[in-house]
């Protein structure tokens, strides 16, 4: 279980992020058209999971905006915002901010995602949502980089994440 904080108050996740160099856990999440996207749909591509509690918050939308700005420099990597938000809310939040280059994926039908990736928050006011994390999966389907953001209201370490993506 990862110990993180929400404005300095300790909260916990259900587990730990997948280990670097391990096979990425399979996922099947809901896209903006209410269809299913799974890890296999991205075979042969670098996939960046920008995992956030809710795209309806300033910090979460800020991370989506930053990755949206960087996507062209990432050699064809697919960047997915993953949250428990309904797909309609994800689309509305990203549409309002002009975020067009990312894939929105919802875990609302897939509670195993949060367990398999160790990001389900298990206590505190955000219980049931996903923690803020970045997981980079290489073109072979292995975890190449992870970052569990220790303070949930903080943005991820973009420089480290972007360097890991560009190194693949």
Backbone as CSV, one residue per row, in Angstrom:
resi,resn,N_x,N_y,N_z,CA_x,CA_y,CA_z,C_x,C_y,C_z
1,UNK,0.849,-1.167,0.000,0.000,0.000,0.000,0.896,1.231,0.000
2,UNK,0.616,2.144,-0.938,1.366,3.398,-0.994,0.744,4.396,-0.025
3,UNK,1.603,5.071,0.702,1.141,6.127,1.607,1.366,7.448,0.896
4,UNK,0.269,8.138,0.633,0.320,9.431,-0.019,-0.397,10.427,0.884
5,UNK,-0.427,11.678,0.476,-1.138,12.661,1.279,-2.099,13.471,0.419
6,UNK,-3.114,13.982,1.065,-4.061,14.909,0.464,-3.989,16.180,1.303
7,UNK,-3.335,17.202,0.776,-3.117,18.463,1.500,-2.482,18.206,2.865
8,UNK,-1.511,17.282,2.865,-0.756,16.967,4.071,-1.348,15.877,4.940
9,UNK,-2.599,15.496,4.715,-3.239,14.457,5.511,-2.978,13.091,4.880
10,UNK,-2.441,12.133,5.643,-2.139,10.826,5.071,-3.389,10.091,4.562
11,UNK,-3.259,9.496,3.372,-4.250,8.575,2.818,-3.473,7.422,2.186
12,UNK,-4.166,6.376,1.811,-3.498,5.173,1.319,-4.116,4.680,0.017
13,UNK,-3.280,4.017,-0.766,-3.780,3.318,-1.946,-3.852,1.832,-1.621
14,UNK,-4.485,1.097,-2.507,-4.688,-0.336,-2.293,-3.402,-1.142,-2.447
15,UNK,-2.421,-0.577,-3.121,-1.183,-1.322,-3.357,-0.080,-0.413,-3.844
16,UNK,0.807,-0.985,-4.633,1.934,-0.258,-5.204,1.806,-0.282,-6.722
17,UNK,2.443,0.671,-7.363,2.484,0.683,-8.825,3.202,-0.572,-9.320
18,UNK,2.906,-1.007,-10.541,3.614,-2.176,-11.069,5.121,-1.921,-11.111
19,UNK,5.893,-2.962,-10.938,7.345,-2.840,-10.933,7.877,-2.538,-12.329
20,UNK,8.880,-1.677,-12.385,9.565,-1.420,-13.647,10.164,-2.733,-14.140
21,UNK,10.082,-2.962,-15.437,10.544,-4.163,-16.137,9.581,-5.343,-16.016
22,UNK,8.458,-5.161,-15.317,7.448,-6.223,-15.259,6.479,-6.064,-16.425
23,UNK,5.752,-7.122,-16.731,4.708,-7.039,-17.758,3.613,-6.126,-17.227
24,UNK,3.170,-5.198,-18.066,2.105,-4.282,-17.647,0.820,-5.062,-17.417
25,UNK,0.122,-4.821,-16.322,-1.156,-5.509,-16.099,-2.149,-5.172,-17.213
26,UNK,-2.868,-6.182,-17.638,-3.900,-5.984,-18.653,-4.958,-5.038,-18.097
27,UNK,-5.502,-4.202,-18.955,-6.639,-3.384,-18.555,-7.636,-3.311,-19.692
28,UNK,-8.889,-3.124,-19.328,-9.977,-2.855,-20.270,-10.768,-1.707,-19.666
29,UNK,-10.678,-0.532,-20.301,-11.297,0.674,-19.785,-12.298,1.215,-20.795
30,UNK,-13.120,2.150,-20.380,-14.184,2.696,-21.223,-13.717,3.987,-21.871
31,UNK,-13.900,4.072,-23.202,-13.495,5.277,-23.927,-14.656,6.264,-24.036
32,UNK,-14.440,7.350,-24.717,-15.424,8.422,-24.819,-16.698,8.062,-25.547
33,UNK,-16.667,6.990,-26.328,-17.875,6.529,-27.038,-18.542,5.366,-26.305
34,UNK,-18.129,5.136,-25.072,-18.631,4.052,-24.218,-18.230,2.671,-24.723
35,UNK,-17.221,2.639,-25.579,-16.649,1.372,-26.024,-15.497,0.985,-25.122
36,UNK,-14.941,-0.166,-25.385,-13.839,-0.658,-24.570,-12.512,-0.463,-25.290
37,UNK,-11.538,0.017,-24.570,-10.149,0.059,-25.030,-9.353,-0.762,-24.041
38,UNK,-8.539,-1.664,-24.576,-7.721,-2.455,-23.672,-6.255,-2.321,-24.045
39,UNK,-5.409,-2.813,-23.198,-3.969,-2.678,-23.404,-3.563,-3.214,-24.770
40,UNK,-4.176,-4.300,-25.218,-3.849,-4.886,-26.513,-4.121,-3.963,-27.689
41,UNK,-5.032,-3.018,-27.525,-5.316,-2.059,-28.600,-4.114,-1.156,-28.893
42,UNK,-3.154,-1.127,-27.994,-1.990,-0.268,-28.151,-0.710,-1.067,-28.405
43,UNK,-0.846,-2.336,-28.808,0.323,-3.177,-29.064,1.310,-2.479,-29.994
44,UNK,2.584,-2.562,-29.637,3.631,-1.990,-30.464,3.840,-0.503,-30.267
45,UNK,3.089,0.103,-29.362,3.224,1.537,-29.108,3.633,1.781,-27.661
46,UNK,4.323,2.874,-27.452,4.582,3.326,-26.095,3.289,3.944,-25.579
47,UNK,2.895,3.553,-24.369,1.657,4.044,-23.776,1.994,4.728,-22.455
48,UNK,1.483,5.932,-22.301,1.671,6.689,-21.070,0.313,6.799,-20.393
49,UNK,0.205,6.256,-19.192,-1.026,6.366,-18.418,-0.867,7.543,-17.456
50,UNK,-1.593,8.613,-17.733,-1.645,9.775,-16.852,-2.861,9.546,-15.948
51,UNK,-2.619,8.918,-14.812,-3.693,8.497,-13.914,-3.991,9.637,-12.949
52,UNK,-5.269,10.001,-12.857,-5.673,11.148,-12.038,-6.964,10.843,-11.275
53,UNK,-7.200,11.547,-10.161,-8.459,11.349,-9.438,-9.677,11.792,-10.248
54,UNK,-9.620,13.011,-10.835,-10.760,13.524,-11.604,-10.312,14.670,-12.493
55,UNK,-10.669,14.585,-13.772,-10.323,15.663,-14.701,-11.119,16.933,-14.434
56,UNK,-12.015,16.898,-13.466,-12.768,18.087,-13.069,-12.034,18.906,-12.011
57,UNK,-10.759,18.602,-11.764,-9.986,19.382,-10.799,-8.843,20.085,-11.522
58,UNK,-8.403,21.175,-10.958,-7.367,21.989,-11.585,-6.059,21.257,-11.811
59,UNK,-5.591,20.518,-10.822,-4.309,19.823,-10.966,-4.400,18.720,-12.012
60,UNK,-5.508,18.002,-12.021,-5.673,16.906,-12.981,-5.734,17.430,-14.409
61,UNK,-6.474,18.491,-14.628,-6.572,19.045,-15.981,-5.244,19.682,-16.377
62,UNK,-4.501,20.210,-15.406,-3.180,20.776,-15.706,-2.236,19.698,-16.225
63,UNK,-2.274,18.515,-15.636,-1.395,17.443,-16.116,-1.821,16.988,-17.516
64,UNK,-3.111,16.942,-17.769,-3.590,16.583,-19.108,-3.131,17.636,-20.125
65,UNK,-3.219,18.909,-19.750,-2.790,19.981,-20.654,-1.296,19.878,-20.949
66,UNK,-0.512,19.594,-19.927,0.944,19.500,-20.130,1.288,18.341,-21.056
67,UNK,0.703,17.172,-20.821,0.986,16.040,-21.704,0.460,16.314,-23.119
68,UNK,-0.663,16.997,-23.236,-1.208,17.363,-24.541,-0.216,18.255,-25.305
69,UNK,0.443,19.171,-24.594,1.433,20.059,-25.217,2.677,19.291,-25.660
70,UNK,3.008,18.240,-24.947,4.251,17.499,-25.196,4.104,16.350,-26.191
71,UNK,2.883,15.929,-26.487,2.673,14.682,-27.222,3.387,14.648,-28.566
72,UNK,3.456,15.751,-29.269,4.108,15.758,-30.580,5.604,15.468,-30.499
73,UNK,6.214,15.720,-29.364,7.652,15.489,-29.204,7.968,14.086,-28.682
74,UNK,6.946,13.236,-28.564,7.138,11.943,-27.900,7.149,10.751,-28.856
75,UNK,7.441,10.988,-30.111,7.678,9.901,-31.050,6.528,8.937,-31.247
76,UNK,5.321,9.415,-31.233,4.171,8.538,-31.474,3.616,7.847,-30.243
77,UNK,4.100,8.208,-29.072,3.553,7.617,-27.841,2.077,7.986,-27.708
78,UNK,1.308,7.041,-27.180,-0.107,7.279,-26.892,-0.202,7.708,-25.436
79,UNK,-0.837,8.832,-25.199,-1.014,9.300,-23.824,-2.480,9.172,-23.480
80,UNK,-2.755,8.468,-22.390,-4.138,8.248,-21.953,-4.344,8.853,-20.577
81,UNK,-5.366,9.699,-20.469,-5.832,10.151,-19.165,-6.704,9.031,-18.618
82,UNK,-6.417,8.569,-17.427,-7.229,7.529,-16.809,-7.768,8.063,-15.492
83,UNK,-9.091,8.026,-15.347,-9.734,8.445,-14.101,-11.023,7.648,-13.940
84,UNK,-11.650,7.808,-12.788,-12.945,7.167,-12.551,-14.096,8.033,-13.039
85,UNK,-13.784,9.210,-13.607,-14.832,10.071,-14.156,-15.614,9.330,-15.238
86,UNK,-16.882,9.688,-15.377,-17.635,9.173,-16.514,-17.019,9.717,-17.806
87,UNK,-17.068,8.954,-18.887,-16.490,9.426,-20.148,-17.027,10.779,-20.596
88,UNK,-18.297,11.062,-20.311,-18.879,12.347,-20.694,-18.175,13.495,-19.975
89,UNK,-17.902,13.321,-18.698,-17.222,14.355,-17.912,-15.782,14.525,-18.399
90,UNK,-15.113,13.416,-18.711,-13.751,13.505,-19.237,-13.736,14.321,-20.528
91,UNK,-14.651,14.007,-21.432,-14.721,14.702,-22.708,-15.030,16.177,-22.539
92,UNK,-15.937,16.480,-21.650,-16.316,17.874,-21.396,-15.126,18.652,-20.828
93,UNK,-14.439,18.079,-19.844,-13.304,18.769,-19.218,-12.182,18.999,-20.230
94,UNK,-11.852,17.988,-20.997,-10.772,18.143,-21.974,-11.194,19.044,-23.128
95,UNK,-12.432,18.938,-23.559,-12.927,19.795,-24.632,-12.877,21.259,-24.253
96,UNK,-13.225,21.573,-23.027,-13.223,22.967,-22.564,-11.810,23.547,-22.538
97,UNK,-10.810,22.682,-22.418,-9.417,23.134,-22.347,-8.666,22.950,-23.662
98,UNK,-9.348,22.478,-24.715,-8.701,22.279,-26.008,-7.730,21.108,-26.038
99,UNK,-7.942,20.139,-25.160,-7.074,18.959,-25.107,-7.600,17.945,-26.112
100,UNK,-6.856,17.773,-27.210,-7.341,16.952,-28.319,-6.441,15.772,-28.648
101,UNK,-5.225,15.749,-28.106,-4.239,14.760,-28.529,-4.091,13.583,-27.578
102,UNK,-4.939,13.500,-26.586,-4.867,12.426,-25.604,-6.102,11.544,-25.703
103,UNK,-5.979,10.331,-25.216,-7.095,9.398,-25.155,-7.635,9.425,-23.724
104,UNK,-8.927,9.632,-23.570,-9.540,9.571,-22.243,-10.084,8.172,-22.014
105,UNK,-9.727,7.587,-20.875,-10.200,6.256,-20.511,-10.735,6.290,-19.084
106,UNK,-11.903,5.716,-18.897,-12.552,5.711,-17.589,-12.513,4.324,-16.967
107,UNK,-12.263,4.296,-15.671,-12.268,3.032,-14.932,-13.623,2.750,-14.299
108,UNK,-14.652,3.527,-14.635,-15.923,3.389,-13.932,-16.532,1.999,-14.070
109,UNK,-16.258,1.288,-15.131,-16.738,-0.098,-15.291,-15.678,-1.127,-14.932
110,UNK,-14.514,-0.674,-14.571,-13.368,-1.574,-14.404,-12.651,-1.345,-13.080
111,UNK,-13.269,-1.719,-11.973,-12.610,-1.481,-10.688,-11.295,-2.248,-10.539
112,UNK,-11.078,-3.275,-11.343,-9.827,-4.015,-11.237,-8.626,-3.198,-11.695
113,UNK,-8.853,-2.174,-12.525,-7.718,-1.342,-12.950,-7.011,-0.747,-11.729
114,UNK,-7.768,-0.128,-10.845,-7.183,0.501,-9.661,-6.458,-0.478,-8.771
115,UNK,-6.973,-1.696,-8.689,-6.321,-2.737,-7.899,-5.069,-3.234,-8.596
116,UNK,-5.185,-3.553,-9.889,-4.052,-4.108,-10.630,-2.886,-3.135,-10.748
117,UNK,-3.194,-1.849,-10.828,-2.137,-0.836,-10.924,-1.795,-0.227,-9.569
118,UNK,-2.490,-0.642,-8.499,-2.183,-0.187,-7.142,-2.558,1.245,-6.859
119,UNK,-3.512,1.803,-7.613,-3.815,3.230,-7.501,-5.180,3.561,-6.901
120,UNK,-5.983,2.572,-6.529,-7.264,2.865,-5.884,-7.012,3.435,-4.499
121,UNK,-7.631,4.565,-4.222,-7.513,5.171,-2.900,-8.501,4.459,-1.980
122,UNK,-8.022,3.999,-0.820,-8.840,3.149,0.046,-9.357,3.833,1.305
123,UNK,-8.993,5.096,1.522,-9.506,5.798,2.698,-9.478,7.301,2.445
124,UNK,-10.036,8.050,3.362,-10.060,9.498,3.231,-11.162,9.985,2.307
125,UNK,-11.231,11.287,2.074,-12.331,11.864,1.299,-12.341,11.462,-0.178
126,UNK,-11.211,10.991,-0.713,-11.161,10.567,-2.115,-11.257,9.048,-2.279
127,UNK,-11.658,8.363,-1.223,-11.796,6.901,-1.279,-12.634,6.506,-2.497
128,UNK,-12.121,5.527,-3.237,-12.823,5.043,-4.423,-12.326,5.652,-5.714
129,UNK,-11.593,6.774,-5.621,-10.997,7.366,-6.816,-9.588,6.811,-7.001
130,UNK,-8.941,7.222,-8.082,-7.578,6.785,-8.367,-6.594,7.842,-7.883
131,UNK,-5.431,7.405,-7.451,-4.395,8.348,-7.041,-3.746,8.974,-8.276
132,UNK,-2.937,9.980,-8.057,-2.228,10.625,-9.164,-0.920,9.872,-9.404
133,UNK,-0.783,9.343,-10.612,0.400,8.554,-10.946,0.636,8.608,-12.447
134,UNK,1.855,8.278,-12.834,2.214,8.138,-14.242,2.844,6.764,-14.404
135,UNK,2.365,6.024,-15.409,2.945,4.724,-15.745,3.253,4.746,-17.234
136,UNK,4.500,4.447,-17.575,4.917,4.373,-18.976,5.133,2.906,-19.314
137,UNK,4.475,2.479,-20.386,4.556,1.095,-20.858,5.263,1.122,-22.205
138,UNK,6.331,0.329,-22.352,7.076,0.353,-23.612,6.332,-0.421,-24.709
139,UNK,6.862,-0.388,-25.908,6.206,-1.002,-27.064,6.099,-2.519,-26.939
140,UNK,6.857,-3.109,-26.034,6.787,-4.560,-25.789,5.807,-4.913,-24.678
141,UNK,5.122,-3.923,-24.116,4.134,-4.178,-23.070,4.702,-4.300,-21.671
142,UNK,5.933,-3.821,-21.476,6.552,-3.861,-20.156,6.548,-2.465,-19.529
143,UNK,6.448,-2.434,-18.222,6.473,-1.173,-17.495,7.896,-0.620,-17.548
144,UNK,8.031,0.594,-18.085,9.344,1.210,-18.245,9.611,2.299,-17.206
145,UNK,8.549,2.852,-16.635,8.701,3.963,-15.691,7.416,4.085,-14.891
146,UNK,7.556,4.414,-13.614,6.380,4.700,-12.788,6.680,5.875,-11.875
147,UNK,5.617,6.551,-11.526,5.717,7.665,-10.585,4.404,7.767,-9.812
148,UNK,4.456,7.494,-8.529,3.311,7.731,-7.650,3.534,9.109,-7.040
149,UNK,2.675,10.060,-7.361,2.853,11.411,-6.840,2.523,11.379,-5.348
150,UNK,3.478,11.753,-4.491,3.274,11.591,-3.049,2.212,12.497,-2.439
151,UNK,2.052,13.702,-2.976,1.024,14.636,-2.499,0.028,14.799,-3.641
152,UNK,-1.196,14.349,-3.424,-2.170,14.230,-4.510,-2.529,15.558,-5.163
153,UNK,-2.343,16.686,-4.464,-2.656,17.970,-5.091,-1.488,18.506,-5.922
154,UNK,-0.349,17.815,-5.919,0.802,18.224,-6.717,0.762,17.570,-8.097
155,UNK,1.376,18.246,-9.062,1.508,17.678,-10.397,2.661,16.675,-10.420
156,UNK,2.653,15.774,-11.398,3.758,14.822,-11.484,5.069,15.510,-11.856
157,UNK,6.153,14.787,-11.743,7.473,15.258,-12.174,7.545,15.055,-13.688
158,UNK,7.131,16.078,-14.427,7.066,15.968,-15.884,8.424,15.686,-16.500
159,UNK,9.459,16.345,-16.013,10.774,16.166,-16.618,11.207,14.705,-16.556
160,UNK,11.010,14.058,-15.418,11.389,12.651,-15.287,10.534,11.762,-16.189
161,UNK,9.231,12.016,-16.220,8.334,11.205,-17.055,8.666,11.390,-18.531
162,UNK,8.850,12.634,-18.959,9.137,12.898,-20.370,10.480,12.306,-20.775
163,UNK,11.474,12.375,-19.899,12.791,11.779,-20.201,12.657,10.264,-20.358
164,UNK,11.859,9.635,-19.502,11.656,8.178,-19.609,10.977,7.806,-20.918
165,UNK,10.001,8.596,-21.334,9.294,8.324,-22.589,10.239,8.496,-23.764
166,UNK,10.985,9.572,-23.779,11.889,9.871,-24.900,13.035,8.869,-24.995
167,UNK,13.355,8.211,-23.880,14.440,7.212,-23.882,14.035,5.897,-24.533
168,UNK,12.746,5.713,-24.774,12.282,4.427,-25.334,12.372,4.404,-26.852
